[in-house]
């Protein structure tokens, strides 16, 4: 929400509006950190093993898709900054059922990010501290959820430093990589770009493998859209969103394409060393002392950043849904410091339950994770369809415009549909697709029934609150 007022009344009573607690520098780092997760440092090795050096094409295609989607989302977000972001825009352009279903799907996606990242951090920290992994996993959730409960600036400050450390790690890696490629790094066993074609050619597994790598690459980019949610809690949301959208191209190009180029140039794509993570494999071949320990630290920072953002993002989407009358009203109540604490607590508790399920019922946890496998693609598809419907309804004033409308928008929709078909064809992704589609079908069904019963428009008070600045009244707290 882009409220211009504090969320608290003078007496410090709870309200139903957020504050502008995020600074410009924090928004910048949130937009950078959103796309840098464990998927880059570790998970990218899966894509390399699947496609060989041609994984560069996979990442270029995935990056192109994300750039197009972010341009579309940026157009809508600059015109109407809102904490509900694409869910709110879908509500307006496609119908209440669309905003309801994609909002809850997105909330579910980030609820599951909490245990995924906590478990990854727990395994690393547990090994370093000689503790059972569940102890550091739950401790990390408690610390980051606790900071989110206090004030939004705490989330912003944590994310600022997390993202800064990730950027420093990537820039250092790229600098070492360039030196190694040029043969200027003393003591390195890796040099040149010969591995791009020396082990069976550039695309040793063929075109289908490139498409398989595309799926891994695409899910690594999830998180770009968080900046449009967070910017609504800053003083200049339009300026911050515009800046983030314009910078997404070079960030994806430098961080991802640059890193993967270094990896496939310096390490054979079929090397067993990639099993420990793409970055570590390269650092080991460079003979960098303590490479394993360095990557442990970087990985903990990366997953902590993603966990921090997951708690924040899930709670803000729940808050937005509640403001529109599509989630429990308590989720829309904010504390004196402008934090939707009930939404934060509820999201965190369910995330903790998923962590426990991983240790107690790992088979159930595996199905839960699979149920979110295609949600990123569904979100991209909804953003594209929403932007198309919004522009067809008449151009809105926005300083960010989608290029070559409607042709690139329609091409993006067709591309995403093709990737969903690809998931149905590839054996390793079918379960993810069908579970995600099943969950989506249930939510769409519930959304359609709600729309028929309650009407296409949310209650007037929540829609007014979502679209216009407001000063909370004493009745707001009662209404929430």
Secondary structure, 3 states (H helix, E strand, C coil): CCCCCCCCCCCCCCECCCCCCECHHHHHHHHHHCCCCHHHHHHHHHHHHHHHHHHHHHHHHHHHHHHHHHHHHHHHHHHCCCCCHHHHHHHHHCCHHHHHHHHHHHHHHHHHHHHHHHHHHHHHHHHHHCCCHHHHHHHHHHHHHHHHHHCHHHHHHHHHHHHHHHHHHHHHHHHHHHHHHCCCCCCCCCCCCHHHCCCCCCCCCCHHHHHHHHHHHHHHCCCCCHHHHHHHHECCHHHHHHHHHHHHHHHHHHHHHHHHHHHHHHCCCCCHHHHHCHHHHHHHHCCCCCHHHHHHHHHHHHHHHHHHHHHHHHHHHHHHHHHCCCCCHHHHCECCCCCCHHHHHHHHHHHHHHHHHHHHCHHHHHHHHHCCCCHHHHHHHHHHHHHHHHHHCCCCCCCCCCCCCCHHHHHHHHHHHHHHHHHHHCHHHHHHHHHHHHHHHHHHHHHHHHHHHHCCCCCHHHHHHHHCCCCCCHHHHHHC
